[in-house]
Amino acid sequence: MSDINTAMPLSSNSALNALYPILRRAGLVQVLSIQELSGGLSNHNYKIVTATTNYVLRANADAANHLCNREQECFYWQQLADIKLAPQLLWVSEDKRYYLSEFIESDHLIHWPALECQTSAAGFVQGQAELRLSKLDSLLPSVFYHSSHDSGLHNSGLDDNELNHSDAGTQALLDPAKYNNHPNQVPDLLLELLLELLLQLRSSPTGPYHISVTEQWQSYHQQMLAYQASSALKNRARLRQRDEVIDKYTNDKNWNERVVKLLGIQMDIKNWSNRLAACLIKPQFCHRDLNPHNLLFKNNRLYCIDFEYASASHPLCELAVVLATHRLTPEQQKLLVDGYLKQHPNVTADAVQAVPAAIDMYWVFACYWALLMAAQKPSTHSVDYLAWFDRFWPLITPNN
């Protein structure tokens, strides 16, 4: 892949200039400009402008390599690109640090509303403002809260036999007036496209990679505990170098305070994981990060990007991300949930009752991710990830 043009101007930004040799390795011998598209938490994306075509170069963050499998990521990216649900993946560096892909410029004729948010590598987008809009008690139909087994969920007062898959969409909504004429709600066209995308993804091949909700939780938990033990040993070894270690010690203290919070809800996490396992018939392909920043809108269709956490997993994981990160009215949520779960071959008929558990696990994984990313960063940067933890934590049900 080679683009022949005149000169190759250098940017005044040394970080961008360092990308030109990478692009030459990818086969782009003449580049007009490099523009940063985003400074994500797990990777950075750049628009590469040539005389004939535009591309996207993604630079993966080293810290995220501990949390995702790059071979797996590329496998599913290519799988979705083959069926026109993702940009074409054109080149991958040998060390999997850089990806070159097709550039798809999203249409801006329709505003894509969402909470003020950023993308997180663990498959999560969280609101920085109006966080309460993401809480289950203000977004989901009351039917989602009923449970005779899990005290962590609100009880709607309905009996178990009153709840089933087919009538979920007809249940009463909580405070629908709050969303009347909301200026930032998702347009109905995009709601239709979201549902269409969810249905397309659920029928995609699962591929060779699988992870259950329980396995994901245990993996993150063991990594967290391993870092906690390692950090304690290192701090004891550095006690004689007080000036050198004081910032690190303070940062670790802040990190450990948040670990204690997660340790305190392990029984809740186990209950949510069991609830999800109980309604699972078989895993399906899941992107696991369908937040607004990982979706492109072009020619009345949606394209997925960022496949760091794509895997065969629980079907409700896919639904939970959309419900939690897109500004849907209660009516829109009903349509989305009913449409997605209607005759779903991979979950039981009462899977709607496990939707709150799926959303809570979404926020739980976000908290684990923030701590694990903070553990890989120097003190000056880890505070940013601890701040993300503090944004995620209030969205877990036990913290109401």
N, C-alpha and C positions, 0 to 999 in steps of 0.2 A: 504494500500500500504506500504509494509515493505521490506527493504533491509538489509539482515543480512551479516555482514562481521566482520572483526577483530576490531581493535581499531578505534577511531574517533579522528584523530589528530586535534588539535586546531590551527587556524591561528594566526599569530602574530598580525594581524589587529583586534583590539577590535570591530570595526564595523562589520566585518565579523563574529567574534565569537558570536555576539549577534543574529545572524541568526540561529544558531543551535537549540535553543529552538523552534523557529518558524517551522523549518523543522520537529522536533519531533511531533509538533501538526499536521503537514500535513501527518504524518505516516512514515516518513523516519527516522528510528531509528539508522541507520549506514550511515554516510556520509564520503567519503574519502577526499573531498576538496570542497571549494567554490571559484569560480573565478568570478570576476566582468566582465560582458560582456560590459556594457555601463553605463555611468553616464548621463542619459538623463535629459532633462529639467523638465520633469513631473514625471519621475519615474526612478528607478534603476533596472537593470536586472543582475542576477547572474546565472552562470552555476553551477549546483549542480552535482558533480561527485560521483557516487556510484559504487559498484563492478559490478553491472549488467546493470544499465541504467543511463542515464544522463537526467537531468531536467533543467527547467528554473524557478527560483524564481523571481518574480517581486515585488518590494516594491514601493507602490504608494506614491507620494508626497502629503502631506496634503493640500498644496496650490491649487493643481489641483482639489481637491474635490469641490471647489466652482464653477468650470467650467464644470464639467461632472457628470453624473449620473452613479454610479458604478453598480447598478442593470442593467441598460440599457447596459452598457459595457459588462457585463458577458453574458447577454441574446444574444447579437449579436455575441460574440466570440463563444459561444456554437453553435449557428446556423450555422456559417461558418465552425466550426470544424466538424459538422455532415455531411457536404457535401465535406469534405477533402480540404477545402480552407484555413484552419488555423490549427495550432497545437492544440492537444487535451488539453482542460482545465481540470486539474485533481483535483484541490482543491482550495477553496477560503476561506480565514479566515473569521470569523464571522463579523469582523469590516470592511471587504472588503479592508483591507490595503495590504494584501499579496495574490498573485496568484501563484500557482504551475502549470506548464504546461509541455507538451512534449517538448523535445529539438530536434530541427531540425537544423542540421548543413548545412548551405548553401554550395553548390558547388562553388569552386573558379576557376574552369577551364575557366569560362567565366567571365571576369571582368564586374562588374555592374557600369558603369560610371554615374556620376551625378556631379552637382556643388558641391564644397566643402561645406558640409552642416551638420546641426544638426537637430534633431527632436524637434518640439515644440508641446506642448500638445493640442493646439487648432486645430490641424489638419493641420500644416504647416511645410514645410522644406524650408529654405532659404539659398541662396548661400552666402558664406563669401568672395569669390573671383569671379571676373568677373561677377559682378551682372548684368551688362548690357546685358549679354547673356540671362537673364530671362525676359528682357523687351519685350513687345508685338511688338514693332517696329522692333526688330531684329529676332523674332522667328516665329510669326504667319503669315500665308498667308495674303496678303493685303485685301482680301475679309472680313476678320474678323473685319477690322477697319471701314467699311462703316456704316454710320448712318446719317440719315437726322434729327434726333431728339436729339442726345446727343452730345453737343459740346465738351465734354471731350474726345471723341474718334477721332482718325485721320480719315479724309475723303479720301477714295480711289478714288473719282471722279466717281464712278459707280452710276447709278440710282437704286432706290429700286427694280424696276422690273427686273433688271439684276441679282439680288442676290436671290438664292434659295438654298434649301438644296441639291438638286441633283447635282448642278454644282460647289459646293464649292471647291471640290478637284481639279478642273481644273484651278482655278484662279492662277494668277502670284504670285510668291514668292518674298520676299524681300531679296536681296543680298544672293542668295544660294551659291555663290562662297565662302562665308565666312566659310562654313561648309564642303567644299570639302576635303576629306581625313582627317577629324578631328579625331585625335587619341583617343578621349574620347567619341565619339558619341555612342549611344545605338546600339548594334548589332541587326541585323534584327530579329534574333531568339527571343531576348528579347522583341522586338517591337511586334512580333506576340503573344507572351505570355501575354504582357500587354493588348492587344486588347481582347484576349480570356478571360482574367480575368475580364475586364470591362464588357464584355457581360454576363459572368456568374453572376457577382454581380448584374447587372441590372434586372436579372430574379429571384433573391432571394426574399423570402417573406419580406414584409415591416416590419412586426412585429407591436407591439402596440405603438412604440415611433415615434413621428413625430415632425419635426421642419422645418419651412420655412426659407429662407434666411432672410426675413424681421424680423421674430421672433428672429432669432439668433442675428441679428444686434441690435434690440431693447433690448434684454436681456443683451448683453454685454454693451450697451450704458448706460442703467439704473444702472448696477453695477458700472460702472466707475463714473457716477455722484454721486451715493450714497457714494462711497469712498471719492470722492473729498469734499463733504459736511462734512462728518465725520472727515476727516483729518483737515479741516479748524477749526472746533470746538475744536479739541484736541490741535492744535497748540496755539489757543488763550488761552486755559486753562493752558498751560505750559509756558506762557511768563515769569512768575516769576522764572522759573528754567532754566535760559539762557544756562548754560553750558550743561545741560542734553539734551536740545532740539535742539541745534544748528545743529548737524548732521542731525537730523530728518527734521528740517526746510529746510536745503539745499537740501536734497533728495526730499522732497515734492515739492519744487520750480522746480526742474528739471522734476519731474513727471508732474506737472501742465503745464509746457511749452509744453510738448508733447500732453497733453489733448487738448490744444488750437489748435494744428495742426489738430487733428481729428474733432474738432468742426468746423473747417473751411471748411471741405469738406462734411458736412452733406447733402447738396443738391446733390452733385455728388453721394453719397452713396444711397440716395433715388432714383435717376434716374437709377442706376445700379440695385437696388432691383426691381424696377418697370419693367425694361427691362426683367429681369429673370422671374418675375411673368407672364408677358405677353406671354411667349412662353411655359409655363408649362401646360401640360394636367393633369398629376397627379404625386405625389411623387413616388419615388422608393427607394429601399434600397441603401444607400451610406455609404461606409467606411469613406470617407471624409478626409483621411490622407494617400493616396497611394503614399507616397514618397519612394525613394529607401531604406531608412532605416527601413521601415515598410513592406518590402517584402523580402521573403526568396526564393531562387532558389535551387530546389533540384529535381534531376531526370527529368529535362526538364519540370518542372512545377513551378508555383508560389504559395506561401502561404502568407496570410496576417497576420500581427500581430498588436497589439495596437489598440484596439477598443474603446478608450475613447470617441470618437466623432461620432461613428457609429449611424446612425438614418435613418429613411425615410426622404428624403429631395429632393432637386432639382437635376435632373440627371446631369446637367452641373457642379455641384459642384465636382462630381467625375472626370469628364474630366479635369476640371481646375487644379486640384492638379497635375495630371500627366503631363500636358503641362508645368506647371510652374516649376516642380522640377526634371524632367528627361531631360537629354541633348539629345534632338531630333533635327535632321536636319529638315529643312522646308518640305522636301519630306516625312519624317517619320511622321511629324505632320499632313500632308494632309491625309496620309493613316490611321492614328489613328482616326482623326476627322471624316473622311468619313465613316470608318468602324463602329465607335460607333454610329453615328447619322443616319446611313442608316436604314430606316423604323423603327426608334425608336418610340415605342408606347406611350411614356410618355411626349414627347415634340412636338411642332408644326414643320412643315416643314422648317420654317425659323429660327429655333433655333440657327443655326450657327452664326447668326448675334449677338447673346447674349453671345457668348464665351468670348469676351473681358470683358464684365461686370462680368462674373463669375470669371475670373482671378483677376480682380481688387478687387472683394469682398473677394477673397482668401487672398490678401495682407492686405486688411482692417481688416479682422478678426485676422490676425497675429498681427497687431498693437494693437488692443484691447486686445488680449490675453497677449501680453508682458506687457501692462500697468496693467492689472488685476493681473497677477502673481507678478509683482513688488510691487503691493499694499499689497500683503499678506506676503511679505518677510521683514526681518530687513534691515536696510539701507545698511549694508555691502554686502548683496546679491542682493538687488533690483537693484543696478547699473548694474548688469549683464543683467537683463531683459530690462532695459532702453537701453542698448547697442543693444539688439535684436530689439527693436523698431526702432532704428536708421538704422539698416540694412534693415528692412522691408519697412520703409517709402518711400525711393526713388523708390520703385518698383510699386507704385500706379501711375496711369496715370497722374493725375493733377500735379504731381511733375516733369514732364518732362521739 
